């Protein structure tokens, strides 16, 4: 007898599932009803949430959920939400790696999911070398991790100037660590946990510490911190070392070295955990700690009966564990020449905003005082943190300091941290709102976004570039300066400005300016412009490459090729590389006062980026999953590459994506596709009606019936009755004349609008990416567009029947009293644009308000709208016409009467507006209209 899973008790099944993957649990749930209970057990899904995801956004209140009874929390739903976020993040990262257009927006979508994306980004940041794009995947994952952490730190600093609500000193200074990856601080909770551990150790060493008086507790804490080296700087270390400015690093590092400001912060955080009101005191050239007594008591625990506040005490935890006498501090202030008012400020507690400001200045001073010494920390990230803190916390009275540092800040942001553009727009622009610089910065940011959306163009090496010896991706050592760098682009000869050529002495080089020049990414993250004679090409193994160079190579390259001993690169250099070239070739821009002009020059250069030639490689680009290779030559080669790596896409999505990858210009791709689609659908749908009219097919279904008209005219003894009625059927000549004028309108009126459609719609959030939206999403949006367009069409069309407008604009459309399919867009240019807004403008308005519209939905809507318009003008009524099944549908019979009678029936798709506003043409309505008209005439006569 064989046992089955069905025979196992729930406890065993729970244990098995506990060690299984969530996907296996879901699969088991679908096998039979017996397992539904155990596979939906809240404890099991809480385990999955805890074991699969380490970082949680604050919106989840995860600690509160973990404390709550498992049955009260939707753990399975929470896991599904996190799993979806993981999928969205991975897909967004793939999109960033596959195309250099729109990277800012793609990154922002990921960042907007908050801290939930951190687990996913960390996984990609450790991408295996087996992946084809591991260098780029690691680089951009880490870049987004940095952006994610800055999205936590910067709002906190900005809030300090307002009210500082919910901010603590440890968070305010711990924010600096979030900027610098080498600090090893993943969140504020890391700093909190390390401080909690120190407090627990103090409690174990001094068990009765909470029973001591405040003064005794103050000294005990200072003694412990000093004894265990949590404060101060060890002997032999440089005071202004950059590492000494970071709270998290000081707590995590074994040496715990820190400047007085950081030591004071550590002391305050620990003291507050033991019930002391300890605050930093911004003494000149130093930072002390002031301990304030509780209301009604002094620091020795005695009650104060006269109502006066107790005297504070001062500590200098950076130097000693002994209380600092107030008299000593006042004597120092007198030596500094401080007035009595200033002394009260210097001896009082300092605001968190001022502490952050001082820490930012300390960081910049450290970078300025010892720039020649290598730092353990990334100096650019540290400088960026310092500049951000000064931008946000500098007092208004010192606003000129903000203006002075703005060019340095903008240069660094543009060069190294372009994905922080939303933060700059939100916080820096508001800080500058009343300054003269705000317009320059706003314009620069606008240009930056515009350039990011532009498709990059490849300029491959041709026969005329035979003098260019080296290839993109090769590594070299500079013959003179001995730095290691990667070639990222080239010019057949020096393309720098004349002033730079003169200053750098290019004409004094052996081969002068006519030799090839190369753009190079240097291991210190700078971009250099190097003459060919100064390059010494090397062919190292990956282990021989500088770790700093490998860390930044992913910015432009997907991976290292061990066989060719070079990096395999992207389709085109990123905008940072273009900006970097300007920086390295314009040394005079480093002169004081010239930096803001430099930032503006970079933004100006981006408006018309100069081409950077790049080498061809043997690999192909997949716009969604793979990265950094030369574009395939044909559309079908694109399709094959995309199909190879994107099996999750259906064939239509792959065809779609291959088109955009092949075109390499989204505006051009959308414009061509839109115009061709419109022409094919319009004339393709009109063709059946042309054939029907030409060969007399389905004549009995003609609305304005020929045979009945002939009989009526003959009965009235009207001569030439047959020729008069024949006008109801358009001749081929009439159809050709109509088609010719419609084509002219399409090319002169509609084509320019179609070309502008993509950038305009994309501005409001329209997307062209894959996968396509669901059928339900497209269906309900198209239904809404039908209603919106019908409303617009009714009132606009009715307005065009007002006397002056009818004669000037609308009369041309009524040239044919018996309409036919081709006549649907036979109208004046003004009418085409006015009524066309209902078709194109309504979806754009929808997109502007919701931010949710895919261009495929737009295309399907336009096709359906063209079918409706052409069919409504066909002049034929069939038993299977739609309005027989949908009574409120307008159809051909509704609109044909409008052309025949020239009044009523103004709507396009539905009958309700005509019904509600009494403009639907029926014998009864005609009688009412005549009666109303007679009444008006009678009133005027009286």
Secondary structure, 3 states (H helix, E strand, C coil): CCCCHHHCCHHHHHHHHHCCCHHHHHHHHCCCHHHHHHHCCHHHHHHHHHHHCCCCCHHHCHHHHHHCCHHHCCHHHHHHHHHHHHHHHHHHHHHHHHCCCCHHHHHHHHHCCHHHHHHHHHHHHCCCCCCCCHHHHHHHHHHHHHHHHHHHHHHHHHHHHHCCCCCCHHHHHHHHHHHCHHHCCCCHHHHHHHHHHHHHHHHHHCCCHHHCCHHHHHHHHHHHHHHCCCCCCCCCCCCCCHHHHCHHHHHHCCCCCCCHHHHHHHHHHHHHHCCCEEEEECCCCCCEEEEECCCCECCCCCECCCCCCCCCEEECCCCCCCEECHHHHHHHHHHHCCCHHHHHHHCCCCCHHHHHHHHHHHHHHHHHHCCCCCCCCCHHHHHHHHHHHHHHHCCHHHHHHHHHHHHHHHHHHHHHCHHHHHHHHHHHHHHCCCCCCHHHHHHHHHHHHHHHHCCCCCCECCHHHCCCCCCCCCEEEECCCCCEEEEEEEECCCCCCHHHHHHHCHHHCCCHHHCCEEEEEECCCCEEEEEHHHEEEECCCHHHCCHHHHHHHCCCEEEEECCCCEEEECCCCCHHHHHHHHHHHCHHHHCCCCHHHHHHHHHHHHHCCCCCEECCCCCCCCCCCCCCCCCCCCHHHHHHHHHHHCCCCCHHHHHHHHHHHHHCCHHHHHHHHHHHHHHHHHHHHHHHHHHHHHHCCCHHHECCCHHHHHHHHHHCCCCCHHHHHHCCCCCHHHHHHHHHHHHHHHHHHHHHHHHHHHHHHHHCCCECCCCCCCHHHHHHHHHHHHHHHHHHHHHHHHHHCCHHHHHHCHHHHHHCCCCCHHHHHCCCHHHHHHHHHHHHHHHHHHHHHHCCCEHHHHHHHHHHHHHHHHHHCCCECCCCCHHHCCCCECHHHHHHHHHHHCCCCCCCCECHHHHHCCCCCCHHHHHHHHHHHHHHHHHHHC
